[in-house]
Amino acid sequence: MKQATSRRSTRLSDLIMREIAQMLVEDVTDPRLELVTISGVALNTDLSVAKVFYTLHGDAARLAAAAAGLEHAKGFMRGLLGRRLKIKFIPELRFERDSFLEDMVYARPDA
């Protein structure tokens, strides 16, 4: 996915990130999504796809459950985004786990 770099796409991705984070706290009641943190959003060049990065700590079962919960809730969240953002086209949401911080903190130094 080629990422957009315009000012509009940057503003829209920041807005989507804030709204989805707020939805996870206030609107989504799925217990699998507790402690999921939205770390960023990247839009493609035509603003039709939003790749939403999230972080979560836990074992493989917890990570799989959270991924399933996000996939299950993405239609609901996209609908809420449509009502809150008041833009003509709401991008498709694709969730991807962001392991950057874990890789940086828990990476073993090269011997």
N, CA, C and O atoms as a GROMACS GRO file, in nm:
protein
  444
    1MET      N    1   0.086  -0.118   0.000
    1MET     CA    2   0.000   0.000   0.000
    1MET      C    3   0.089   0.123   0.000
    1MET      O    4   0.171   0.141   0.090
    2LYS      N    5   0.074   0.205  -0.100
    2LYS     CA    6   0.151   0.329  -0.107
    2LYS      C    7   0.086   0.432  -0.015
    2LYS      O    8  -0.035   0.456  -0.023
    3GLN      N    9   0.165   0.493   0.072
    3GLN     CA   10   0.111   0.585   0.170
    3GLN      C   11   0.103   0.727   0.116
    3GLN      O   12   0.186   0.772   0.038
    4ALA      N   13  -0.002   0.796   0.161
    4ALA     CA   14  -0.020   0.936   0.125
    4ALA      C   15   0.065   1.023   0.215
    4ALA      O   16   0.088   0.990   0.332
    5THR      N   17   0.113   1.134   0.162
    5THR     CA   18   0.198   1.223   0.241
    5THR      C   19   0.147   1.366   0.243
    5THR      O   20   0.218   1.455   0.290
    6SER      N   21   0.028   1.391   0.195
    6SER     CA   22  -0.023   1.527   0.193
    6SER      C   23  -0.066   1.572   0.333
    6SER      O   24  -0.083   1.490   0.424
    7ARG      N   25  -0.083   1.702   0.347
    7ARG     CA   26  -0.127   1.756   0.474
    7ARG      C   27  -0.268   1.707   0.509
    7ARG      O   28  -0.298   1.681   0.626
    8ARG      N   29  -0.353   1.695   0.408
    8ARG     CA   30  -0.490   1.649   0.431
    8ARG      C   31  -0.490   1.505   0.484
    8ARG      O   32  -0.563   1.473   0.577
    9SER      N   33  -0.407   1.419   0.424
    9SER     CA   34  -0.403   1.280   0.469
    9SER      C   35  -0.346   1.269   0.610
    9SER      O   36  -0.388   1.184   0.688
   10THR      N   37  -0.251   1.353   0.643
   10THR     CA   38  -0.194   1.353   0.777
   10THR      C   39  -0.298   1.396   0.880
   10THR      O   40  -0.310   1.334   0.986
   11ARG      N   41  -0.372   1.501   0.849
   11ARG     CA   42  -0.477   1.546   0.941
   11ARG      C   43  -0.586   1.441   0.956
   11ARG      O   44  -0.633   1.415   1.067
   12LEU      N   45  -0.626   1.380   0.843
   12LEU     CA   46  -0.731   1.279   0.848
   12LEU      C   47  -0.686   1.155   0.924
   12LEU      O   48  -0.764   1.098   0.999
   13SER      N   49  -0.562   1.113   0.907
   13SER     CA   50  -0.514   0.995   0.980
   13SER      C   51  -0.506   1.023   1.129
   13SER      O   52  -0.538   0.935   1.210
   14ASP      N   53  -0.464   1.142   1.168
   14ASP     CA   54  -0.462   1.178   1.310
   14ASP      C   55  -0.603   1.180   1.368
   14ASP      O   56  -0.626   1.135   1.481
   15LEU      N   57  -0.697   1.232   1.292
   15LEU     CA   58  -0.836   1.238   1.337
   15LEU      C   59  -0.895   1.098   1.351
   15LEU      O   60  -0.964   1.070   1.449
   16ILE      N   61  -0.868   1.012   1.255
   16ILE     CA   62  -0.916   0.874   1.261
   16ILE      C   63  -0.855   0.804   1.381
   16ILE      O   64  -0.925   0.730   1.451
   17MET      N   65  -0.727   0.825   1.406
   17MET     CA   66  -0.660   0.762   1.520
   17MET      C   67  -0.726   0.804   1.651
   17MET      O   68  -0.754   0.720   1.736
   18ARG      N   69  -0.751   0.933   1.668
   18ARG     CA   70  -0.814   0.981   1.791
   18ARG      C   71  -0.955   0.926   1.808
   18ARG      O   72  -0.994   0.885   1.918
   19GLU      N   73  -1.032   0.924   1.700
   19GLU     CA   74  -1.170   0.877   1.707
   19GLU      C   75  -1.177   0.728   1.738
   19GLU      O   76  -1.260   0.686   1.819
   20ILE      N   77  -1.092   0.647   1.676
   20ILE     CA   78  -1.094   0.503   1.702
   20ILE      C   79  -1.049   0.475   1.845
   20ILE      O   80  -1.106   0.389   1.912
   21ALA      N   81  -0.949   0.547   1.893
   21ALA     CA   82  -0.906   0.530   2.032
   21ALA      C   83  -1.020   0.565   2.128
   21ALA      O   84  -1.040   0.496   2.228
   22GLN      N   85  -1.092   0.670   2.098
   22GLN     CA   86  -1.205   0.709   2.183
   22GLN      C   87  -1.316   0.605   2.175
   22GLN      O   88  -1.380   0.575   2.276
   23MET      N   89  -1.340   0.549   2.057
   23MET     CA   90  -1.442   0.444   2.043
   23MET      C   91  -1.408   0.322   2.127
   23MET      O   92  -1.496   0.262   2.189
   24LEU      N   93  -1.280   0.284   2.128
   24LEU     CA   94  -1.240   0.167   2.206
   24LEU      C   95  -1.265   0.188   2.355
   24LEU      O   96  -1.293   0.093   2.428
   25VAL      N   97  -1.254   0.311   2.400
   25VAL     CA   98  -1.275   0.340   2.541
   25VAL      C   99  -1.424   0.353   2.573
   25VAL      O  100  -1.470   0.300   2.674
   26GLU      N  101  -1.500   0.422   2.487
   26GLU     CA  102  -1.638   0.458   2.521
   26GLU      C  103  -1.745   0.372   2.457
   26GLU      O  104  -1.848   0.345   2.520
   27ASP      N  105  -1.726   0.327   2.333
   27ASP     CA  106  -1.836   0.267   2.258
   27ASP      C  107  -1.827   0.116   2.239
   27ASP      O  108  -1.929   0.047   2.240
   28VAL      N  109  -1.708   0.064   2.222
   28VAL     CA  110  -1.691  -0.079   2.195
   28VAL      C  111  -1.686  -0.152   2.329
   28VAL      O  112  -1.605  -0.120   2.415
   29THR      N  113  -1.774  -0.251   2.345
   29THR     CA  114  -1.784  -0.321   2.473
   29THR      C  115  -1.724  -0.461   2.469
   29THR      O  116  -1.743  -0.538   2.563
   30ASP      N  117  -1.654  -0.495   2.364
   30ASP     CA  118  -1.595  -0.628   2.350
   30ASP      C  119  -1.480  -0.643   2.452
   30ASP      O  120  -1.386  -0.565   2.448
   31PRO      N  121  -1.487  -0.742   2.541
   31PRO     CA  122  -1.381  -0.758   2.640
   31PRO      C  123  -1.246  -0.798   2.580
   31PRO      O  124  -1.143  -0.782   2.645
   32ARG      N  125  -1.246  -0.850   2.459
   32ARG     CA  126  -1.120  -0.887   2.394
   32ARG      C  127  -1.037  -0.764   2.360
   32ARG      O  128  -0.916  -0.775   2.337
   33LEU      N  129  -1.100  -0.647   2.356
   33LEU     CA  130  -1.031  -0.525   2.314
   33LEU      C  131  -0.987  -0.438   2.431
   33LEU      O  132  -0.949  -0.322   2.410
   34GLU      N  133  -0.991  -0.490   2.551
   34GLU     CA  134  -0.940  -0.414   2.664
   34GLU      C  135  -0.789  -0.401   2.652
   34GLU      O  136  -0.720  -0.494   2.611
   35LEU      N  137  -0.739  -0.286   2.686
   35LEU     CA  138  -0.596  -0.253   2.682
   35LEU      C  139  -0.536  -0.250   2.542
   35LEU      O  140  -0.414  -0.252   2.527
   36VAL      N  141  -0.619  -0.245   2.440
   36VAL     CA  142  -0.569  -0.223   2.304
   36VAL      C  143  -0.544  -0.074   2.288
   36VAL      O  144  -0.631   0.007   2.319
   37THR      N  145  -0.426  -0.039   2.240
   37THR     CA  146  -0.389   0.101   2.222
   37THR      C  147  -0.364   0.127   2.075
   37THR      O  148  -0.290   0.053   2.010
   38ILE      N  149  -0.426   0.231   2.021
   38ILE     CA  150  -0.404   0.268   1.881
   38ILE      C  151  -0.276   0.351   1.875
   38ILE      O  152  -0.264   0.454   1.941
   39SER      N  153  -0.180   0.303   1.795
   39SER     CA  154  -0.051   0.372   1.789
   39SER      C  155  -0.032   0.455   1.662
   39SER      O  156   0.059   0.537   1.656
   40GLY      N  157  -0.116   0.435   1.563
   40GLY     CA  158  -0.102   0.515   1.442
   40GLY      C  159  -0.200   0.472   1.335
   40GLY      O  160  -0.260   0.365   1.343
   41VAL      N  161  -0.215   0.558   1.235
   41VAL     CA  162  -0.299   0.529   1.119
   41VAL      C  163  -0.224   0.575   0.995
   41VAL      O  164  -0.170   0.686   0.992
   42ALA      N  165  -0.222   0.490   0.893
   42ALA     CA  166  -0.160   0.526   0.766
   42ALA      C  167  -0.265   0.512   0.656
   42ALA      O  168  -0.329   0.408   0.644
   43LEU      N  169  -0.282   0.617   0.578
   43LEU     CA  170  -0.377   0.616   0.468
   43LEU      C  171  -0.305   0.592   0.336
   43LEU      O  172  -0.191   0.634   0.318
   44ASN      N  173  -0.373   0.524   0.242
   44ASN     CA  174  -0.312   0.510   0.111
   44ASN      C  175  -0.332   0.638   0.031
   44ASN      O  176  -0.396   0.732   0.079
   45THR      N  177  -0.279   0.643  -0.091
   45THR     CA  178  -0.275   0.769  -0.166
   45THR      C  179  -0.412   0.824  -0.201
   45THR      O  180  -0.429   0.946  -0.206
   46ASP      N  181  -0.512   0.738  -0.226
   46ASP     CA  182  -0.644   0.791  -0.259
   46ASP      C  183  -0.738   0.795  -0.138
   46ASP      O  184  -0.859   0.816  -0.154
   47LEU      N  185  -0.683   0.775  -0.018
   47LEU     CA  186  -0.755   0.786   0.110
   47LEU      C  187  -0.871   0.687   0.121
   47LEU      O  188  -0.968   0.713   0.192
   48SER      N  189  -0.862   0.573   0.051
   48SER     CA  190  -0.970   0.474   0.056
   48SER      C  191  -0.944   0.364   0.158
   48SER      O  192  -1.037   0.292   0.196
   49VAL      N  193  -0.820   0.348   0.201
   49VAL     CA  194  -0.784   0.244   0.297
   49VAL      C  195  -0.704   0.306   0.411
   49VAL      O  196  -0.606   0.378   0.388
   50ALA      N  197  -0.747   0.278   0.533
   50ALA     CA  198  -0.674   0.325   0.651
   50ALA      C  199  -0.618   0.203   0.722
   50ALA      O  200  -0.694   0.118   0.770
   51LYS      N  201  -0.487   0.195   0.729
   51LYS     CA  202  -0.422   0.088   0.804
   51LYS      C  203  -0.404   0.139   0.946
   51LYS      O  204  -0.330   0.234   0.970
   52VAL      N  205  -0.474   0.074   1.040
   52VAL     CA  206  -0.475   0.117   1.180
   52VAL      C  207  -0.379   0.027   1.257
   52VAL      O  208  -0.398  -0.095   1.263
   53PHE      N  209  -0.277   0.086   1.317
   53PHE     CA  210  -0.178   0.012   1.394
   53PHE      C  211  -0.217   0.014   1.541
   53PHE      O  212  -0.254   0.119   1.595
   54TYR      N  213  -0.208  -0.102   1.605
   54TYR     CA  214  -0.244  -0.110   1.746
   54TYR      C  215  -0.137  -0.188   1.822
   54TYR      O  216  -0.065  -0.270   1.764
   55THR      N  217  -0.128  -0.161   1.950
   55THR     CA  218  -0.034  -0.233   2.036
   55THR      C  219  -0.113  -0.303   2.145
   55THR      O  220  -0.218  -0.257   2.189
   56LEU      N  221  -0.058  -0.415   2.187
   56LEU     CA  222  -0.120  -0.494   2.292
   56LEU      C  223  -0.016  -0.590   2.344
   56LEU      O  224   0.061  -0.648   2.267
   57HIS      N  225  -0.013  -0.608   2.474
   57HIS     CA  226   0.082  -0.700   2.535
   57HIS      C  227   0.007  -0.824   2.580
   57HIS      O  228  -0.103  -0.814   2.635
   58GLY      N  229   0.065  -0.940   2.558
   58GLY     CA  230   0.003  -1.063   2.604
   58GLY      C  231   0.056  -1.182   2.527
   58GLY      O  232   0.144  -1.170   2.442
   59ASP      N  233  -0.001  -1.298   2.559
   59ASP     CA  234   0.042  -1.420   2.492
   59ASP      C  235  -0.026  -1.430   2.355
   59ASP      O  236  -0.106  -1.344   2.317
   60ALA      N  237   0.006  -1.536   2.282
   60ALA     CA  238  -0.044  -1.551   2.145
   60ALA      C  239  -0.196  -1.562   2.141
   60ALA      O  240  -0.259  -1.510   2.049
   61ALA      N  241  -0.256  -1.628   2.241
   61ALA     CA  242  -0.401  -1.640   2.244
   61ALA      C  243  -0.468  -1.504   2.264
   61ALA      O  244  -0.569  -1.474   2.201
   62ARG      N  245  -0.411  -1.423   2.350
   62ARG     CA  246  -0.465  -1.287   2.374
   62ARG      C  247  -0.453  -1.201   2.249
   62ARG      O  248  -0.546  -1.128   2.215
   63LEU      N  249  -0.340  -1.211   2.181
   63LEU     CA  250  -0.320  -1.133   2.059
   63LEU      C  251  -0.416  -1.177   1.948
   63LEU      O  252  -0.470  -1.094   1.876
   64ALA      N  253  -0.438  -1.307   1.936
   64ALA     CA  254  -0.531  -1.358   1.835
   64ALA      C  255  -0.675  -1.317   1.867
   64ALA      O  256  -0.751  -1.282   1.777
   65ALA      N  257  -0.711  -1.321   1.995
   65ALA     CA  258  -0.845  -1.280   2.035
   65ALA      C  259  -0.868  -1.132   2.006
   65ALA      O  260  -0.975  -1.093   1.960
   66ALA      N  261  -0.767  -1.049   2.034
   66ALA     CA  262  -0.781  -0.906   2.008
   66ALA      C  263  -0.791  -0.879   1.858
   66ALA      O  264  -0.870  -0.795   1.815
   67ALA      N  265  -0.713  -0.950   1.777
   67ALA     CA  266  -0.722  -0.933   1.632
   67ALA      C  267  -0.860  -0.972   1.581
   67ALA      O  268  -0.917  -0.905   1.495
   68ALA      N  269  -0.915  -1.081   1.635
   68ALA     CA  270  -1.051  -1.122   1.596
   68ALA      C  271  -1.155  -1.020   1.642
   68ALA      O  272  -1.250  -0.992   1.569
   69GLY      N  273  -1.136  -0.966   1.760
   69GLY     CA  274  -1.228  -0.863   1.810
   69GLY      C  275  -1.226  -0.737   1.726
   69GLY      O  276  -1.331  -0.678   1.701
   70LEU      N  277  -1.109  -0.696   1.684
   70LEU     CA  278  -1.099  -0.577   1.598
   70LEU      C  279  -1.163  -0.602   1.462
   70LEU      O  280  -1.232  -0.514   1.408
   71GLU      N  281  -1.141  -0.719   1.406
   71GLU     CA  282  -1.204  -0.753   1.278
   71GLU      C  283  -1.356  -0.754   1.291
   71GLU      O  284  -1.427  -0.709   1.201
   72HIS      N  285  -1.405  -0.805   1.403
   72HIS     CA  286  -1.549  -0.811   1.426
   72HIS      C  287  -1.609  -0.672   1.444
   72HIS      O  288  -1.722  -0.648   1.402
   73ALA      N  289  -1.535  -0.580   1.505
   73ALA     CA  290  -1.587  -0.447   1.537
   73ALA      C  291  -1.559  -0.343   1.428
   73ALA      O  292  -1.604  -0.229   1.441
   74LYS      N  293  -1.486  -0.378   1.322
   74LYS     CA  294  -1.445  -0.274   1.228
   74LYS      C  295  -1.562  -0.214   1.150
   74LYS      O  296  -1.557  -0.096   1.115
   75GLY      N  297  -1.667  -0.289   1.123
   75GLY     CA  298  -1.785  -0.233   1.057
   75GLY      C  299  -1.856  -0.132   1.146
   75GLY      O  300  -1.899  -0.026   1.100
   76PHE      N  301  -1.869  -0.167   1.273
   76PHE     CA  302  -1.931  -0.077   1.371
   76PHE      C  303  -1.850   0.052   1.383
   76PHE      O  304  -1.905   0.161   1.385
   77MET      N  305  -1.718   0.037   1.392
   77MET     CA  306  -1.631   0.154   1.406
   77MET      C  307  -1.634   0.240   1.281
   77MET      O  308  -1.630   0.363   1.290
   78ARG      N  309  -1.640   0.179   1.165
   78ARG     CA  310  -1.646   0.256   1.040
   78ARG      C  311  -1.777   0.336   1.033
   78ARG      O  312  -1.778   0.450   0.987
   79GLY      N  313  -1.886   0.275   1.077
   79GLY     CA  314  -2.013   0.346   1.081
   79GLY      C  315  -2.010   0.466   1.174
   79GLY      O  316  -2.060   0.573   1.141
   80LEU      N  317  -1.951   0.446   1.292
   80LEU     CA  318  -1.937   0.557   1.386
   80LEU      C  319  -1.846   0.666   1.330
   80LEU      O  320  -1.873   0.785   1.348
   81LEU      N  321  -1.739   0.626   1.261
   81LEU     CA  322  -1.652   0.726   1.197
   81LEU      C  323  -1.731   0.809   1.097
   81LEU      O  324  -1.713   0.931   1.088
   82GLY      N  325  -1.817   0.744   1.021
   82GLY     CA  326  -1.898   0.816   0.923
   82GLY      C  327  -1.987   0.921   0.986
   82GLY      O  328  -2.005   1.030   0.931
   83ARG      N  329  -2.043   0.889   1.103
   83ARG     CA  330  -2.129   0.985   1.171
   83ARG      C  331  -2.049   1.096   1.238
   83ARG      O  332  -2.095   1.210   1.245
   84ARG      N  333  -1.931   1.065   1.287
   84ARG     CA  334  -1.853   1.163   1.363
   84ARG      C  335  -1.770   1.255   1.274
   84ARG      O  336  -1.759   1.374   1.303
   85LEU      N  337  -1.713   1.203   1.166
   85LEU     CA  338  -1.621   1.283   1.086
   85LEU      C  339  -1.691   1.369   0.981
   85LEU      O  340  -1.640   1.473   0.941
   86LYS      N  341  -1.807   1.325   0.937
   86LYS     CA  342  -1.885   1.400   0.838
   86LYS      C  343  -1.804   1.428   0.711
   86LYS      O  344  -1.800   1.540   0.661
   87ILE      N  345  -1.740   1.324   0.660
   87ILE     CA  346  -1.671   1.334   0.531
   87ILE      C  347  -1.743   1.244   0.433
   87ILE      O  348  -1.816   1.153   0.473
   88LYS      N  349  -1.723   1.267   0.306
   88LYS     CA  350  -1.798   1.197   0.203
   88LYS      C  351  -1.767   1.047   0.198
   88LYS      O  352  -1.858   0.965   0.193
   89PHE      N  353  -1.641   1.013   0.201
   89PHE     CA  354  -1.600   0.873   0.194
   89PHE      C  355  -1.521   0.836   0.318
   89PHE      O  356  -1.423   0.903   0.354
   90ILE      N  357  -1.564   0.730   0.384
   90ILE     CA  358  -1.493   0.679   0.501
   90ILE      C  359  -1.401   0.567   0.453
   90ILE      O  360  -1.448   0.474   0.386
   91PRO      N  361  -1.274   0.572   0.487
   91PRO     CA  362  -1.182   0.468   0.439
   91PRO      C  363  -1.212   0.332   0.502
   91PRO      O  364  -1.264   0.322   0.613
   92GLU      N  365  -1.177   0.228   0.428
   92GLU     CA  366  -1.186   0.092   0.480
   92GLU      C  367  -1.081   0.077   0.590
   92GLU      O  368  -0.968   0.122   0.574
   93LEU      N  369  -1.119   0.014   0.700
   93LEU     CA  370  -1.027  -0.002   0.813
   93LEU      C  371  -0.959  -0.139   0.805
   93LEU      O  372  -1.025  -0.242   0.792
   94ARG      N  373  -0.827  -0.137   0.814
   94ARG     CA  374  -0.749  -0.261   0.820
   94ARG      C  375  -0.660  -0.250   0.943
   94ARG      O  376  -0.582  -0.156   0.957
   95PHE      N  377  -0.672  -0.348   1.031
   95PHE     CA  378  -0.597  -0.345   1.157
   95PHE      C  379  -0.471  -0.428   1.146
   95PHE      O  380  -0.472  -0.539   1.093
   96GLU      N  381  -0.362  -0.373   1.198
   96GLU     CA  382  -0.234  -0.441   1.196
   96GLU      C  383  -0.164  -0.417   1.329
   96GLU      O  384  -0.156  -0.304   1.378
   97ARG      N  385  -0.114  -0.525   1.387
   97ARG     CA  386  -0.046  -0.513   1.516
   97ARG      C  387   0.088  -0.444   1.498
   97ARG      O  388   0.165  -0.477   1.408
   98ASP      N  389   0.113  -0.348   1.583
   98ASP     CA  390   0.238  -0.272   1.580
   98ASP      C  391   0.330  -0.327   1.688
   98ASP      O  392   0.304  -0.311   1.807
   99SER      N  393   0.436  -0.392   1.645
   99SER     CA  394   0.528  -0.452   1.743
   99SER      C  395   0.659  -0.373   1.753
   99SER      O  396   0.757  -0.424   1.807
  100PHE      N  397   0.660  -0.252   1.703
  100PHE     CA  398   0.783  -0.172   1.702
  100PHE      C  399   0.840  -0.152   1.842
  100PHE      O  400   0.959  -0.173   1.864
  101LEU      N  401   0.756  -0.110   1.936
  101LEU     CA  402   0.804  -0.083   2.071
  101LEU      C  403   0.854  -0.210   2.139
  101LEU      O  404   0.957  -0.207   2.207
  102GLU      N  405   0.782  -0.320   2.122
  102GLU     CA  406   0.827  -0.446   2.180
  102GLU      C  407   0.960  -0.489   2.121
  102GLU      O  408   1.048  -0.537   2.192
  103ASP      N  409   0.974  -0.472   1.991
  103ASP     CA  410   1.101  -0.508   1.926
  103ASP      C  411   1.216  -0.423   1.979
  103ASP      O  412   1.326  -0.474   1.997
  104MET      N  413   1.190  -0.296   2.004
  104MET     CA  414   1.295  -0.208   2.053
  104MET      C  415   1.331  -0.238   2.199
  104MET      O  416   1.448  -0.236   2.235
  105VAL      N  417   1.231  -0.266   2.281
  105VAL     CA  418   1.255  -0.287   2.423
  105VAL      C  419   1.312  -0.427   2.450
  105VAL      O  420   1.405  -0.442   2.530
  106TYR      N  421   1.255  -0.528   2.385
  106TYR     CA  422   1.292  -0.665   2.417
  106TYR      C  423   1.393  -0.726   2.318
  106TYR      O  424   1.424  -0.844   2.326
  107ALA      N  425   1.444  -0.646   2.228
  107ALA     CA  426   1.541  -0.699   2.131
  107ALA      C  427   1.670  -0.735   2.202
  107ALA      O  428   1.719  -0.662   2.288
  108ARG      N  429   1.723  -0.847   2.164
  108ARG     CA  430   1.850  -0.888   2.222
  108ARG      C  431   1.963  -0.820   2.147
  108ARG      O  432   1.960  -0.812   2.024
  109PRO      N  433   2.061  -0.770   2.218
  109PRO     CA  434   2.175  -0.708   2.149
  109PRO      C  435   2.253  -0.815   2.073
  109PRO      O  436   2.265  -0.930   2.118
  110ASP      N  437   2.305  -0.776   1.960
  110ASP     CA  438   2.382  -0.870   1.879
  110ASP      C  439   2.513  -0.903   1.953
  110ASP      O  440   2.581  -0.816   2.007
  111ALA      N  441   2.543  -1.029   1.952
  111ALA     CA  442   2.665  -1.073   2.022
  111ALA      C  443   2.782  -1.079   1.929
  111ALA      O  444   2.893  -1.114   1.971
   0.00000   0.00000   0.00000
